[in-house]
Amino acid sequence: MEERRQLLARLAKSRPENQVPGMFIQAALDSVQALGPEATKRALKHVEPLGSLVESYRYPVASVLMVLDELGQMVEANGEPYGHALHRAGMDAGRAYVRSAMGRLNARMAAATSIHSTLERIPTAAAVAVTFGRHSYRRVGLASGELLFELDLMGLAWNTGMVVASTTAAMGLAPDRLQFEGIPLNEDASSFLLTLHW
């Protein structure tokens, strides 16, 4: 999946103008809160300077990456792979997105379309949500497709969780309906190919 050195490399590349919605940061904090009050305290130090988070307001991506790093380190100390924690946090964010105002609208549209049509909307949704990276989708077969992420500072593990959870939740699919493989295309896993089969 993904290693800490990759997240830290993306964090080092991030700039203040590289931003994500408050919903992403809140979802990461919610993931940390499941680990208890001490974990939450460690994670909150990275977002306290931001003040109250607003779901649709944008904040520097560095804040969410630092929270995700805390999460990854904490679960790794308990014997779980760092990247699995990032993937689960992405899934939490995907489910939070589907509950948001924008997500509810997209979920209503997704329910009336095919999986391909839903996945084809992801590049546009990403362009609206974040101020970095390039995203595209390509149909490969009747029941398969590929999402290409280029220079996306959230990385492979988190984005994979986000895509799978938001797509299955929006379409009302069983969680294991979308099979996936993430193929990193660079050292820091900011560029990758996500192949999907259903």
Contact map, one row per residue, 1 for C-alpha under 8 A:
111000000000000000000000000000000000000000000000000000000000000000000000000000000011000000000000000000000000000000000000000000000000000000000000000000000001100000000000000000000000010000000000000000
111101100000000000000000000000000000000000000000000000000000000000000000000000000111000000000000000000000000000000000000000000000000000000000000000000000001100000000000000000000000000000001000000000
111111100000000000000000000000000000000000000000000000000000000000000000000000000110000000000000000000000000000000000000000000000000000000000000000000000000000000000000000000000000000000000000000000
011111110000000000000000000000000000000000000000000000000000000000001001000000000110000000000000000000000000000000000000000000000000000000000000000000000000000000000000000000000000000000000000000000
001111111000000000000000000000000000000000000000000000000000000000000000000000000000000000000000000000000000000000000000000000000000000000000000000000000000000000000000000000000000000000010000000000
011111111100000000000000000000000000000000000000000000000000000000000000000000000000000000000000000000000000000000000000000000000000000000000000000000000000000000000000000000000000000000111000000000
011111111110000000000000000000000000000000000000000000000000000010001000000000000000000000000000000000000000000000000000000000000000000000000000000000000110000000000000000000000000000000010000000000
000111111111000000000000000000000000000000000000000000000000000000001000000000000000000000000000000000000000000000000000000000000000000000000000000000000000000000000000000000000000000000000000000000
000011111111100000000000000000000000000000000000000000000000000000000000000000000000000000000000000000000000000000000000000000000000000000000000000000000000000000000000000000000000000000010000000000
000001111111110000000000000000000000000000000000000000000000000000000000000000000000000000000000000000000000000000000000000000000000000000000000000000001110000000000000000000000000000000010100000000
000000111111110000000000000000000000000000000000000000000000010011000000000000000000000000000000000000000000000000000000000000000000000000000000000000001000000000000000000000000000000000000000000000
000000011111110000000000000000000000000000000000000000000000000000000000000000000000000000000000000000000000000000000000000000000000000000000000000000000000000000000000000000000000000000000000000000
000000001111111000000000000000000000000000000000000000000000000000000000000000000000000000000000000000000000000000000000000000000000000000000000000000000000000000000000000000000000000000000000000000
000000000111111101000000000000000000000000000000000000000000110000000000000000000000000000000000000000000000000000000000000000000000000000000000000000001000000000000000000000000000000000000000000000
000000000000111111000000000000000000000000000000000000000001010000000000000000000000000000000000000000000000000000000000000000000000000000000000000000000000000000000000000000000000000000000000000000
000000000000011111100000000000000000000000000000000000000001110000000000000000000000000000000000000000000000000000000000000000000000000000000000000000000000000000000000000000000000000000000000000000
000000000000001111100000000000000000000000000000000000000001000000000000000000000000000000000000000000000000000000000000000000000010000000000000000000000000000000000000000000000000000000000000000000
000000000000011111110000000000000000000000000000000000000001100000000000000000000000000000000000000000000000000000000000000000000111000000000000000000000000000000000000000000000000000000000000000000
000000000000000111111000000000000000000000000000000000000111100000000000000000000000000000000000000000000000000000000000000000000111000000000000000000000000000000000000000000000000000000000000000000
000000000000000001111101100000000000000000000000000000000111100000000000000000000000000000000000000000000000000000000000000000001110000000000000000000000000000000000000000000000000000000000000000000
000000000000000000111111100000000000000000000000000001111110000000000000000000000000000000000000000000000000000000000000000000001100000000000000000000000000000000000000000000000000000000000000000000
000000000000000000011111110000000000000000000000000011111110000000000000000000000000000000000000000000000000000000000000000000000000000000000000000000000000000000000000000000000000000000000000000000
000000000000000000001111111000000000000000000000000011110000000000000000000000000000000000001001100000000000000000000000000000000000000000000000000000000000000000000000000000000000000000000000000000
000000000000000000011111111100000000000000000000000000000000000100000000000000000000000000001000000000000000000000000000000000000000000000000000000000000000000000000000000000000000000000000000000000
000000000000000000011111111110000000000000000000000000000000001100100000000000000000000000000000000000000000000000000000000000000000000000000000000000000000000000000000000000000000000000000000000000
000000000000000000000111111111000000000000000000000010100000000000000000000000000000000000000000000000000000000000000000000000000000000000000000000000000000000000000000000000000000000000000000000000
000000000000000000000011111111100000000000000000000000000000000000000000000000000000000010011001000000000000000000000000000000000000000000000000000000000000000000000000000000000000000000000000000000
000000000000000000000001111111110000000000000000000000000000000100110000000000000000000011011000000000000000000000000000000000000000000000000000000000000000000000000000000000000000000000000000000000
000000000000000000000000111111111000000100110000000000000000000000100000000000000000000000000000000000000000000000000000000000000000000000000000000000000000000000000000000000000000000000000000000000
000000000000000000000000011111111100000000000000000000000000000000000000000000000000000000000000000000000000000000000000000000000000000000000000000000000000000000000000000000000000000000000000000000
000000000000000000000000001111111110000000000000000000000000000000000010000000000000000110010000000000000000000000000000000000000000000000000000000000000000000000000000000000000000000000000000000000
000000000000000000000000000111111111001100100000000000000000000000000010000000000000000000000000000000000000000000000000000000000000000000000000000000000000000000000000000000000000000000000000000000
000000000000000000000000000011111111101100000000000000000000000000000000000000000000000000000000000000000000000000000000000000000000000000000000000000000000000000000000000000000000000000000000000000
000000000000000000000000000001111111000000000000000000000000000000000000000000000000000000000000000000000000000000000000000000000000000000000000000000000000000000000000000000000000000000000000000000
000000000000000000000000000000111111111100000000000000000000000000000000000000000000000000000000000000000000000000000000000000000000000000000000000000000000000000000000000000000000000000000000000000
000000000000000000000000000000011111111100000000000000000000000000000000000000000000000000000000000000000000000000000000000000000000000000000000000000000000000000000000000000000000000000000000000000
000000000000000000000000000000001011111110000000000000000000000000000000000000000000000000000000000000000000000000000000000000000000000000000000000000000000000000000000000000000000000000000000000000
000000000000000000000000000000000011111111000000000000000000000000000000000000000000000000000000000000000000000000000000000000000000000000000000000000000000000000000000000000000000000000000000000000
000000000000000000000000000000011011111111100000000000000000000000000110010000000000000000000000000000000000000000000000000000000000000000000000000000000000000000000000000000000000000000000000000000
000000000000000000000000000010011011111111110000000000000000000000000000000000000000000000000000000000000000000000000000000000000000000000000000000000000000000000000000000000000000000000000000000000
000000000000000000000000000000000000111111111000000000000000000000000000000000000000000000000000000000000000000000000000000000000000000000000000000000000000000000000000000000000000000000000000000000
000000000000000000000000000000000000011111111100000000000000000000000100000000000000000000000000000000000000000000000000000000000000000000000000000000000000000000000000000000000000000000000000000000
000000000000000000000000000010010000001111111110000000000000000001100110000000000000000000000000000000000000000000000000000000000000000000000000000000000000000000000000000000000000000000000000000000
000000000000000000000000000010000000000111111111000000000000000000100000000000000000000000000000000000000000000000000000000000000000000000000000000000000000000000000000000000000000000000000000000000
000000000000000000000000000000000000000011111111100000000000000000000000000000000000000000000000000000000000000000000000000000000000000000000000000000000000000000000000000000000000000000000000000000
000000000000000000000000000000000000000001111111100000000000001001100000000000000000000000000000000000000000000000000000000000000000000000000000000000000000000000000000000000000000000000000000000000
000000000000000000000000000000000000000000111111111000000000001000000000000000000000000000000000000000000000000000000000000000000000000000000000000000000000000000000000000000000000000000000000000000
000000000000000000000000000000000000000000011111111000000000000000000000000000000000000000000000000000000000000000000000000000000000000000000000000000000000000000000000000000000000000000000000000000
000000000000000000000000000000000000000000001111111000000000000000000000000000000000000000000000000000000000000000000000000000000000000000000000000000000000000000000000000000000000000000000000000000
000000000000000000000000000000000000000000000011111110000010000000000000000000000000000000000000000000000000000000000000000000000000000000000000000000000000000000000000000000000000000000000000000000
000000000000000000000000000000000000000000000011111110000000000000000000000000000000000000000000000000000000000000000000000000000000000000000000000000000000000000000000000000000000000000000000000000
000000000000000000000000000000000000000000000000011111000000000000000000000000000000000000000000000000000000000000000000000000000000000000000000000000000000000000000000000000000000000000000000000000
000000000000000000000110010000000000000000000000011111101000000000000000000000000000000000000000000000000000000000000000000000000000000000000000000000000000000000000000000000000000000000000000000000
000000000000000000001110000000000000000000000000000111111000000000000000000000000000000000000000000000000000000000000000000000000000000000000000000000000000000000000000000000000000000000000000000000
000000000000000000001110010000000000000000000000000011111000000000000000000000000000000000000000000000000000000000000000000000000000000000000000000000000000000000000000000000000000000000000000000000
000000000000000000001110000000000000000000000000000001111100000000000000000000000000000000000000000000000000000000000000000000000000000000000000000000000000000000000000000000000000000000000000000000
000000000000000000001100000000000000000000000000000011111110000000000000000000000000000000000000000000000000000000000000000000000000000000000000000000000000000000000000000000000000000000000000000000
000000000000000000111100000000000000000000000000000000011111000000000000000000000000000000000000000000000000000000000000000000000000000000000000000000000000000000000000000000000000000000000000000000
000000000000000000111100000000000000000000000000010000001111101000000000000000000000000000000000000000000000000000000000000000000000000000000000000000000000000000000000000000000000000000000000000000
000000000000001111110000000000000000000000000000000000000111111100000000000000000000000000000000000000000000000000000000000000000000000000000000000000000000000000000000000000000000000000000000000000
000000000000010101110000000000000000000000000000000000000011111110000000000000000000000000000000000000000000000000000000000000000000000000000000000000001100000000000000000000000000000000000000000000
000000000010011100000000000000000000000000000000000000000001111111000000000000000000000000000000000000000000000000000000000000000000000000000000000000000000000000000000000000000000000000000000000000
000000000000000000000000100000000000000000000110000000000011111111100000000000000000000000000000000000000000000000000000000000000000000000000000000000000000000000000000000000000000000000000000000000
000000000000000000000001100100000000000000000000000000000001111111110000000000000000000000000000000000000000000000000000000000000000000000000000000000000000000000000000000000000000000000000000000000
000000100010000000000000000000000000000000000000000000000000111111111000000000000000000000000000000000000000000000000000000000000000000000000000000000000100000000000000000000000000000000000000000000
000000000010000000000000000000000000000000100100000000000000011111111100000000000000000000000000000000000000000000000000000000000000000000000000000000000000000000000000000000000000000000000000000000
000000000000000000000000100110000000000000110100000000000000001111111110000000000000000000000000000000000000000000000000000000000000000000000000000000000000000000000000000000000000000000000000000000
000000000000000000000000000100000000000000000000000000000000000111111111000000000000010010000000000000000000000000000000000000000000000000000000000000000000000000000000000000000000000000000000000000
000100110000000000000000000000000000000000000000000000000000000011111111100000000000000000000000000000000000000000000000000000000000000000000000000000000000000000000000000000000000000000000000000000
000000000000000000000000000000000000001001100000000000000000000001111111110000000000000000000000000000000000000000000000000000000000000000000000000000000000000000000000000000000000000000000000000000
000000000000000000000000000000110000001000100000000000000000000000111111111000000000110000000000000000000000000000000000000000000000000000000000000000000000000000000000000000000000000000000000000000
000100000000000000000000000000000000000000000000000000000000000000011111111100001110110000000000000000000000000000000000000000000000000000000000000000000000000000000000000000000000000000000000000000
000000000000000000000000000000000000000000000000000000000000000000001111111110000100000000000000000000000000000000000000000000000000000000000000000000000000000000000000000000000000000000000000000000
000000000000000000000000000000000000001000000000000000000000000000000111111111000000000000000000000000000000000000000000000000000000000000000000000000000000000000000000000000000000000000000000000000
000000000000000000000000000000000000000000000000000000000000000000000011111111111100100000000000000000000000000000000000000000000000000000000000000000000000000000000000000000000000000000000000000000
000000000000000000000000000000000000000000000000000000000000000000000001111111111100000000000000000000000000000000000000000000000000000000000000000000000000000000000000000000000000000000000000000000
000000000000000000000000000000000000000000000000000000000000000000000000111111110000000000000000000000000000000000000000000000000000000000000000000000000000000000000000000000000000000000000000000000
000000000000000000000000000000000000000000000000000000000000000000000000011111110000000000000000000000000000000000000000000000000000000000000000000000000000000000000000000000000000000000000000000000
000000000000000000000000000000000000000000000000000000000000000000000000001111111000000000000000000000000000000000000000000000000000000000000000000000000000000000000000000000000000000000000000000000
000000000000000000000000000000000000000000000000000000000000000000000000001111111101100000000000000000000000000000000000000000000000000000000000000000000000000000000000000000000000000000000000000000
000000000000000000000000000000000000000000000000000000000000000000000001001100111111100000000000000000000000000000000000000000000000000000000000000000000000000000000000000000000000000000000000000000
011100000000000000000000000000000000000000000000000000000000000000000001101100011111110000000000000000000000000000000000000000000000000000000000000000000000000000000000000000000000000000000000000000
111100000000000000000000000000000000000000000000000000000000000000000001000000001111111000000000000000000000000000000000000000000000000000000000000000000000100000000000000000000000000000000000000000
110000000000000000000000000000000000000000000000000000000000000000000000000000011111111100000000000000000000000000000000000000000000000000000000000000000000100000000000000000000000000000000000000000
000000000000000000000000000000000000000000000000000000000000000000000011001000011111111110000000000000000000000000000000000000000000000000000000000000000000000000000000000000000000000000000000000000
000000000000000000000000000000000000000000000000000000000000000000010011000000000111111111000000000000000000000000000000000000000000000000000000000000000000110010000000000000000000000000000000000000
000000000000000000000000000000000000000000000000000000000000000000000000000000000011111111100000000000000000000000000000000000000000000000000000000000000000111111000000000000000000000000000000000000
000000000000000000000000000000100000000000000000000000000000000000000000000000000001111111110000000000000000000000000000000000000000000000000000000000000000010010000000000000000000000000000000000000
000000000000000000000000001100100000000000000000000000000000000000010000000000000000111111111000000000000000000000000000000000000000000000000000000000000000010010000000000000000000000000000000000000
000000000000000000000000000100000000000000000000000000000000000000000000000000000000011111111100000000000000000000000000000000000000000000000000000000000000111111001000000000000000000000000000000000
000000000000000000000000000000000000000000000000000000000000000000000000000000000000001111111110000000000000000000000000000000000000000000000000000000000000010111111100000000000000000000000000000000
000000000000000000000000001100100000000000000000000000000000000000000000000000000000000111111111000000000000000000000000000000000000000000000000000000000000000011001000000000000000000000000000000000
000000000000000000000011001100000000000000000000000000000000000000000000000000000000000011111111100000000000000000000000000000000000000000000000000000000000000001000000000000000000000000000000000000
000000000000000000000000000000000000000000000000000000000000000000000000000000000000000001111111110000000000000000000000000000000000000000000000000000000000000011111110000000000000000000000000000000
000000000000000000000000000000000000000000000000000000000000000000000000000000000000000000111111111000000000000000000000000000000000000000000000000000000000000001001100100000000000000000000000000000
000000000000000000000010001000000000000000000000000000000000000000000000000000000000000000011111111100000000000000000000000000000000000000000000000000000000000000000000000000000000000000000000000000
000000000000000000000010000000000000000000000000000000000000000000000000000000000000000000001111111101110000000000000000000000000000000000000000000000000000000000000100000000000000000000000000000000
000000000000000000000000000000000000000000000000000000000000000000000000000000000000000000000111111111110110000000000000000000000000000000000000000000000000000000000100110000000000000000000000000000
000000000000000000000000000000000000000000000000000000000000000000000000000000000000000000000011111110110000000000000000000000000000000000000000000000000000000000000000000000000000000000000000000000
000000000000000000000000000000000000000000000000000000000000000000000000000000000000000000000001111111110000000000000000000000000000000000000000000000000000000000000000000000000000000000000000000000
000000000000000000000000000000000000000000000000000000000000000000000000000000000000000000000000011111111000000000000000000000000000000000000000000000000000000000000000000000000000000000000000000000
000000000000000000000000000000000000000000000000000000000000000000000000000000000000000000000000110111111100000000000000000000000000000000000000000000000000000000000000000000000000000000000000000000
000000000000000000000000000000000000000000000000000000000000000000000000000000000000000000000000111111111110000000000000000000000000000000000000000000000000000000000000010000000000000000000000000000
000000000000000000000000000000000000000000000000000000000000000000000000000000000000000000000000111111111111000000000000000000000000000000000000000000000000000000000000010000000000000000000000000000
000000000000000000000000000000000000000000000000000000000000000000000000000000000000000000000000000011111111100000000000000000000000000000000000000000000000000000000000000000000000000000000000000000
000000000000000000000000000000000000000000000000000000000000000000000000000000000000000000000000010001111111110000000000000000000000000000000000000000000000000000000000010000000000000000000000000000
000000000000000000000000000000000000000000000000000000000000000000000000000000000000000000000000010000111111111000000000000000000000000000000000000000000000000000000000111000000000000000000000000000
000000000000000000000000000000000000000000000000000000000000000000000000000000000000000000000000000000011111111100000000000000000000000000000000000000000000000000000000010000000000000000000000000000
000000000000000000000000000000000000000000000000000000000000000000000000000000000000000000000000000000001111111110000000000000000000000000000000000000000000000000000000000000000000000000000000000000
000000000000000000000000000000000000000000000000000000000000000000000000000000000000000000000000000000000111111111101100000000000000000000000000000000000000000000000000011000000000000000000000000000
000000000000000000000000000000000000000000000000000000000000000000000000000000000000000000000000000000000011111111000000000000000000000000000000000000000000000000000000011100000000000000000000000000
000000000000000000000000000000000000000000000000000000000000000000000000000000000000000000000000000000000001111111000000000000000000000000000000000000000000000000000000000000000000000000000000000000
000000000000000000000000000000000000000000000000000000000000000000000000000000000000000000000000000000000000111111101100000000000000000000000000000000000000000000000000000000000000000000000000000000
000000000000000000000000000000000000000000000000000000000000000000000000000000000000000000000000000000000000011111111100000000000000000000000000000000000000000000000000000000000000000000000000000000
000000000000000000000000000000000000000000000000000000000000000000000000000000000000000000000000000000000000010011111110000000000000000000000000000000000000000000000010001000000000000000000000000000
000000000000000000000000000000000000000000000000000000000000000000000000000000000000000000000000000000000000000001111111000000000000000000100011100000000000000000000000000000000000000000000000000000
000000000000000000000000000000000000000000000000000000000000000000000000000000000000000000000000000000000000010011111111100000000000000000000000000000000000000000000000000000000000000000000000000000
000000000000000000000000000000000000000000000000000000000000000000000000000000000000000000000000000000000000010011111111110000000000000000000000000000000000000000000010000000000000000000000000000000
000000000000000000000000000000000000000000000000000000000000000000000000000000000000000000000000000000000000000000111111110000000000000010000000001000000000000000000010000000000000000000000000000000
000000000000000000000000000000000000000000000000000000000000000000000000000000000000000000000000000000000000000000011111111000000000000111000000000000000000000000000000000000000000000000000000000000
000000000000000000000000000000000000000000000000000000000000000000000000000000000000000000000000000000000000000000001111111110000000000000000000000000000000000000000000000000000000000000000000000000
000000000000000000000000000000000000000000000000000000000000000000000000000000000000000000000000000000000000000000000111111111000000001110000000000000000000000000100000000000000000000000000000000000
000000000000000000000000000000000000000000000000000000000000000000000000000000000000000000000000000000000000000000000001111111100000011110000000000000000000000000000000000000000000000000000000000000
000000000000000000000000000000000000000000000000000000000000000000000000000000000000000000000000000000000000000000000000111111110000000000000000000000000000000000000000000000000000000000000000000000
000000000000000000000000000000000000000000000000000000000000000000000000000000000000000000000000000000000000000000000000111111111000000000000000000000000000000000000000000000000000000000000000000000
000000000000000000000000000000000000000000000000000000000000000000000000000000000000000000000000000000000000000000000000011111111100001000000000000000000000000000000000000000000000000000000000000000
000000000000000000000000000000000000000000000000000000000000000000000000000000000000000000000000000000000000000000000000001111111111011000000000000000000000000000000000000000000000000000000000000000
000000000000000000000000000000000000000000000000000000000000000000000000000000000000000000000000000000000000000000000000000111111110000000000000000000000000000000000000000000000000000000000000000000
000000000000000000011000000000000000000000000000000000000000000000000000000000000000000000000000000000000000000000000000000011111110000000000000000000000000000000000000000000000000000000000000000000
000000000000000001111000000000000000000000000000000000000000000000000000000000000000000000000000000000000000000000000000000001111111100000000000000000000000000000000000000000000000000000000000000000
000000000000000011110000000000000000000000000000000000000000000000000000000000000000000000000000000000000000000000000000000000111111100000000000000000000000000000000000000000000000000000000000000000
000000000000000001100000000000000000000000000000000000000000000000000000000000000000000000000000000000000000000000000000000000100111110000000000000000111000000000000000000000000000000000000000000000
000000000000000000000000000000000000000000000000000000000000000000000000000000000000000000000000000000000000000000000000000000000111111000000000000011111000000000000000000000000000000000000000000000
000000000000000000000000000000000000000000000000000000000000000000000000000000000000000000000000000000000000000000000000001000100001111100000000000111110000000000000000000000000000000000000000000000
000000000000000000000000000000000000000000000000000000000000000000000000000000000000000000000000000000000000000000000000011001100000111110000000001111000000000000000000000000000000000000000000000000
000000000000000000000000000000000000000000000000000000000000000000000000000000000000000000000000000000000000000000000001011000000000011111000000001110000000000000000000000000000000000000000000000000
000000000000000000000000000000000000000000000000000000000000000000000000000000000000000000000000000000000000000000000011011000000000001111100000111100000000000000000000000000000000000000000000000000
000000000000000000000000000000000000000000000000000000000000000000000000000000000000000000000000000000000000000000000001000000000000000111110000111000000000000000000000000000000000000000000000000000
000000000000000000000000000000000000000000000000000000000000000000000000000000000000000000000000000000000000000000010000000000000000000011111101110000000000000000000000000000000000000000000000000000
000000000000000000000000000000000000000000000000000000000000000000000000000000000000000000000000000000000000000000000000000000000000000001111111110000000000000000000000000000000000000000000000000000
000000000000000000000000000000000000000000000000000000000000000000000000000000000000000000000000000000000000000000000000000000000000000000111111100000000000000000000000000000000000000000000000000000
000000000000000000000000000000000000000000000000000000000000000000000000000000000000000000000000000000000000000000000000000000000000000000111111000000000000000000000000000000000000000000000000000000
000000000000000000000000000000000000000000000000000000000000000000000000000000000000000000000000000000000000000000010000000000000000000000011111100000000000000000000000000000000000000000000000000011
000000000000000000000000000000000000000000000000000000000000000000000000000000000000000000000000000000000000000000010000000000000000000000111111110000000000000000000000000000000000000000000000001111
000000000000000000000000000000000000000000000000000000000000000000000000000000000000000000000000000000000000000000010000000000000000000011111011111000000000000000000000000000000000000000000000001110
000000000000000000000000000000000000000000000000000000000000000000000000000000000000000000000000000000000000000000000000000000000000000011110001111100000000000000000000000000000000000000000000111100
000000000000000000000000000000000000000000000000000000000000000000000000000000000000000000000000000000000000000000000010000000000000001111000000111110000000000000000000000000000000000000000000111000
000000000000000000000000000000000000000000000000000000000000000000000000000000000000000000000000000000000000000000000000000000000000011110000000011111000000000000000000000000000000000000000011110000
000000000000000000000000000000000000000000000000000000000000000000000000000000000000000000000000000000000000000000000000000000000000111100000000001111110000000000000000000000000000000000000111110000
000000000000000000000000000000000000000000000000000000000000000000000000000000000000000000000000000000000000000000000000000000000000111000000000000111110000000000000000000000000000000000000111000000
000000000000000000000000000000000000000000000000000000000000000000000000000000000000000000000000000000000000000000000000000000000001110000000000000011111000000000000000000000000000000000000110000000
000000000000000000000000000000000000000000000000000000000000000000000000000000000000000000000000000000000000000000000000000000000001110000000000000011111110000000000000000000000000000000000110000000
000000000110010000000000000000000000000000000000000000000000100000000000000000000000000000000000000000000000000000000000000000000001100000000000000000111110000000000000000000000000000000000100000000
000000100100000000000000000000000000000000000000000000000000100010000000000000000000000000000000000000000000000000000000000000000000000000000000000000011111011000000000000000000000000000000100000000
000000100100000000000000000000000000000000000000000000000000000000000000000000000000000000000000000000000000000000000000000000000000000000000000000000011111111000000000000000000000000000011110000000
110000000000000000000000000000000000000000000000000000000000000000000000000000000000000000000000000000000000000000000000000000000000000000000000000000000111111100000000000000000000010100001111000000
110000000000000000000000000000000000000000000000000000000000000000000000000000000011011001000000000000000000000000000000000000000000000000000000000000000011111110000000000000000000000000000000000000
000000000000000000000000000000000000000000000000000000000000000000000000000000000000011111100000000000000000000000000000000000000000000000000000000000000111111111000000000000000000000000000000000000
000000000000000000000000000000000000000000000000000000000000000000000000000000000000001001000000000000000000000000000000000000000000000000000000000000000111111111100000000000000000000000000000000000
000000000000000000000000000000000000000000000000000000000000000000000000000000000000001001100000000000000000000000000000000000000000000000000000000000000001111111110000000000000000010000000000010000
000000000000000000000000000000000000000000000000000000000000000000000000000000000000011111110100000000000000000000000000000000000000000000000000000000000000111111111000000000000000000000000000000000
000000000000000000000000000000000000000000000000000000000000000000000000000000000000001001111110000000000000000000000000000000000000000000000000000000000000011111111100000000000000000000000000000000
000000000000000000000000000000000000000000000000000000000000000000000000000000000000000000100100000000000000000000000000010000000000000000000000000000000000001111111110000000000000000000000000000000
000000000000000000000000000000000000000000000000000000000000000000000000000000000000000000100100000000000000000000000000000000000000000000000000000000000000000111111111000000100100000000000000000000
000000000000000000000000000000000000000000000000000000000000000000000000000000000000000001110110000000000000000000000000000000000000000000000000000000000000000011111111100000100000000000000000000000
000000000000000000000000000000000000000000000000000000000000000000000000000000000000000000100110110000000000000000000000000000000000000000000000000000000000000001111111110000000000000000000000000000
000000000000000000000000000000000000000000000000000000000000000000000000000000000000000000000100000000000000000000100110000000000000000000000000000000000000000000111111111000000000000000000000000000
000000000000000000000000000000000000000000000000000000000000000000000000000000000000000000000000000000000000000000000000000000000000000000000000000000000000000000011111111111101100000000000000000000
000000000000000000000000000000000000000000000000000000000000000000000000000000000000000000000010010000000010000000000000000000000000000000000000000000000000000000001111111110100000000000000000000000
000000000000000000000000000000000000000000000000000000000000000000000000000000000000000000000000010000110111011000000000000000000000000000000000000000000000000000000111111110000000000000000000000000
000000000000000000000000000000000000000000000000000000000000000000000000000000000000000000000000000000000010011000100000000000000000000000000000000000000000000000000011111110000000000000000000000000
000000000000000000000000000000000000000000000000000000000000000000000000000000000000000000000000000000000000001000000000000000000000000000000000000000000000000000000001111111000000000000000000000000
000000000000000000000000000000000000000000000000000000000000000000000000000000000000000000000000000000000000000000000000000000000000000000000000000000000000000000000001111111101000000000000000000000
000000000000000000000000000000000000000000000000000000000000000000000000000000000000000000000000000000000000000000000000000000000000000000000000000000000000000000000001000111111000000000000000000000
000000000000000000000000000000000000000000000000000000000000000000000000000000000000000000000000000000000000000000000000000000000000000000000000000000000000000000011001100011111100000000000000000000
000000000000000000000000000000000000000000000000000000000000000000000000000000000000000000000000000000000000000000000000000000000000000000000000000000000000000000000000000001111110000000000000000000
000000000000000000000000000000000000000000000000000000000000000000000000000000000000000000000000000000000000000000000000000000000000000000000000000000000000000000000001000011111110000000000000000001
000000000000000000000000000000000000000000000000000000000000000000000000000000000000000000000000000000000000000000000000000000000000000000000000000000000000000000010001000000111111000000000000000111
000000000000000000000000000000000000000000000000000000000000000000000000000000000000000000000000000000000000000000000000000000000000000000000000000000000000000000000000000000011111100000000000000111
000000000000000000000000000000000000000000000000000000000000000000000000000000000000000000000000000000000000000000000000000000000000000000000000000000000000000000000000000000000111110000000000011110
000000000000000000000000000000000000000000000000000000000000000000000000000000000000000000000000000000000000000000000000000000000000000000000000000000000000000000000000000000000011111000000000011100
100000000000000000000000000000000000000000000000000000000000000000000000000000000000000000000000000000000000000000000000000000000000000000000000000000000001000100000000000000000001111100000001111000
000000000000000000000000000000000000000000000000000000000000000000000000000000000000000000000000000000000000000000000000000000000000000000000000000000000000000000000000000000000000111110000001110000
000000000000000000000000000000000000000000000000000000000000000000000000000000000000000000000000000000000000000000000000000000000000000000000000000000000001000000000000000000000000011111101111100000
000000000000000000000000000000000000000000000000000000000000000000000000000000000000000000000000000000000000000000000000000000000000000000000000000000000000000000000000000000000000001111101111100000
000000000000000000000000000000000000000000000000000000000000000000000000000000000000000000000000000000000000000000000000000000000000000000000000000000000000000000000000000000000000000111111111000000
000001000000000000000000000000000000000000000000000000000000000000000000000000000000000000000000000000000000000000000000000000000000000000000000000000000000000000000000000000000000000111111100000000
000011101100000000000000000000000000000000000000000000000000000000000000000000000000000000000000000000000000000000000000000000000000000000000000000000000010000000000000000000000000000001111110000000
010001000000000000000000000000000000000000000000000000000000000000000000000000000000000000000000000000000000000000000000000000000000000000000000000000000011000000000000000000000000000111111111000000
000000000100000000000000000000000000000000000000000000000000000000000000000000000000000000000000000000000000000000000000000000000000000000000000000011111111000000000000000000000000000111111111000000
000000000000000000000000000000000000000000000000000000000000000000000000000000000000000000000000000000000000000000000000000000000000000000000000000111110011000000000000000000000000000111011111100000
000000000000000000000000000000000000000000000000000000000000000000000000000000000000000000000000000000000000000000000000000000000000000000000000000111000001000000000000000000000000011111001111110000
000000000000000000000000000000000000000000000000000000000000000000000000000000000000000000000000000000000000000000000000000000000000000000000000011110000000000000000000000000000000011110000011111000
000000000000000000000000000000000000000000000000000000000000000000000000000000000000000000000000000000000000000000000000000000000000000000000000011110000000000100000000000000000001111000000001111100
000000000000000000000000000000000000000000000000000000000000000000000000000000000000000000000000000000000000000000000000000000000000000000000001111000000000000000000000000000000001110000000000111110
000000000000000000000000000000000000000000000000000000000000000000000000000000000000000000000000000000000000000000000000000000000000000000000001110000000000000000000000000000000111100000000000011111
000000000000000000000000000000000000000000000000000000000000000000000000000000000000000000000000000000000000000000000000000000000000000000000011100000000000000000000000000000000111000000000000001111
000000000000000000000000000000000000000000000000000000000000000000000000000000000000000000000000000000000000000000000000000000000000000000000011000000000000000000000000000000001110000000000000000111
